[in-house]
Amino acid sequence: MTTPEFVSADPDSHAALRAATAAVVEALARTASLPGPRTPLLPAELAALADALDPCPDEGAPLERVLQDVDGVLAGGIRVPDAGYVAHLHPPPLIAAAASELAVAVTNQSQDAFDGSPAGTYVEDRLVRWLARLHGLGAEGSGVMTMGGTASNLLGLLLARDRAGEHVRRDGLPPDHRTWRIVASDSSHDSVRRSAALLGLGLNAVAEVETDARGAMDVAALDARLEELRAAGLRPIAFVGTAGTTDLGAIDPLEALADRAQKLGAWLHVDAAVGSGLTLSPALRGRLRGIERADSVTCDLHKLWWQPFPASALLVPGVERLRAVHHASVYLNRPEDEAEGQLNLVGRSLDTSRRFDALKVLIALRATGRRRLAELVERCVGLAAHGAAAVRARPALELVAEPSTVMVCFRIRGEDALNTRVQRELFASGEAVLGRTRVRGAVVLKLTLVNPLIEPAQIDALLDRVVSASAAV
Ligand SMILES: Cc1ncc(COP(=O)(O)O)c(C=O)c1O
């Protein structure tokens, strides 16, 4: 008997899926039990591992064997649950969400059209409405799931652009578009600038505002910049407030931004890719005050919500705001069906085929519960506070800024080159994967604390290791 290749009504296919899943779990357990955040393999060794794998041999092989063949690939990767992996905003995923990925994959429904995902359409709609309310966007709040913060920021800024001019969608950018500006801090995410370029406004359309010592937009600098723009005849069409910057985790003064956006009739987009998880915690949500006045909000569920990639949402106070991307397709969201009230999410999205990621999110949030999620967020914020204190307690290190959310940036006292070298050496040895970035031009090291499994003592040990490595250099 041949093993079924597809999951169907056939009970043999269910047995095959169980066996395949068990084999994958075995492979994951082998990898997860390896020590450290990564195995110290050189780029050439990793490339050789990949080269040894024929992507598509003429004849297939049993899954167990193929998984053994790729053991080296899994082992050569990053182990996000390890306390030594603090480089990026890549959290360990909740088991409930990771396991539910199987349901997303096996059912393989696409969220573009009602007839591609009838129940899923309503589940996603329910989820984004709940998220929008949680972010204070009101009873009419809604949104759409996207592939990540980059995609959510692009969509938010596209909505802003299309509101700035008449019929931009139909006619393209009007002649005066060269005067349009997107006001964002100098620490806003790269995707803000990339969006400006993609939207035809150009990189120069982003008017940067300086940040204060903690990395948040400085209100006096904002007002000075607005005055400069006014004097030069330039028009702010959108303000971007970052709720949790990528390096310092800083939260911009959202209320001040909302006031200025309102006064100038401009769009307010809040990039809460990092900070949206704070809305779960009654103790922390106040830090995002002003987010409720946004025209659009980026909420990344694959960061401080512990979902596997991809899981993000663009949230809006009313679904009509997404009308700017609505496109009537003859085969998906057929006008005659929509006239009868049929909901087709393709009308809210820049994608066509799209995963039913809302399912894994809903399952994982229901399984975990809001109280526990809030505890996890609070734990990570507490780890950052601990990390900052631990940096201060080590004379060889200096803290770059007080943490506002879950990042701690610090420097080894000395040259940029020393900081670079220590970070590279710890990566090469497989002991630790620290973030390395630049703040105000200087090289800094970063702890990104999105992993609630980390114990404070492990942060202490990691910082001690940084100090001893720098002494050895
Ligand atoms: C503040 C901020 N916005 C947006 C993004 C982009 O998110 P993604 O990587 O999900 O596209 C990031 C990524 O780290 C981020 O830090």
The ligand as an ORCA input file, in Angstrom:
! r2SCAN-3c Opt
* xyz 0 1
  C       8.760     49.155     15.112
  C       8.716     48.120     14.022
  N       7.834     48.266     13.029
  C       7.754     47.391     12.012
  C       8.591     46.294     11.978
  C       8.505     45.349     10.825
  O       7.883     44.188     11.237
  P       8.000     42.852     10.389
  O       9.390     42.356     10.587
  O       6.950     41.986     10.983
  O       7.717     43.192      8.957
  C       9.518     46.093     12.984
  C      10.418     44.938     12.956
  O      11.160     44.688     13.841
  C       9.585     47.032     14.038
  O      10.489     46.911     15.019
*
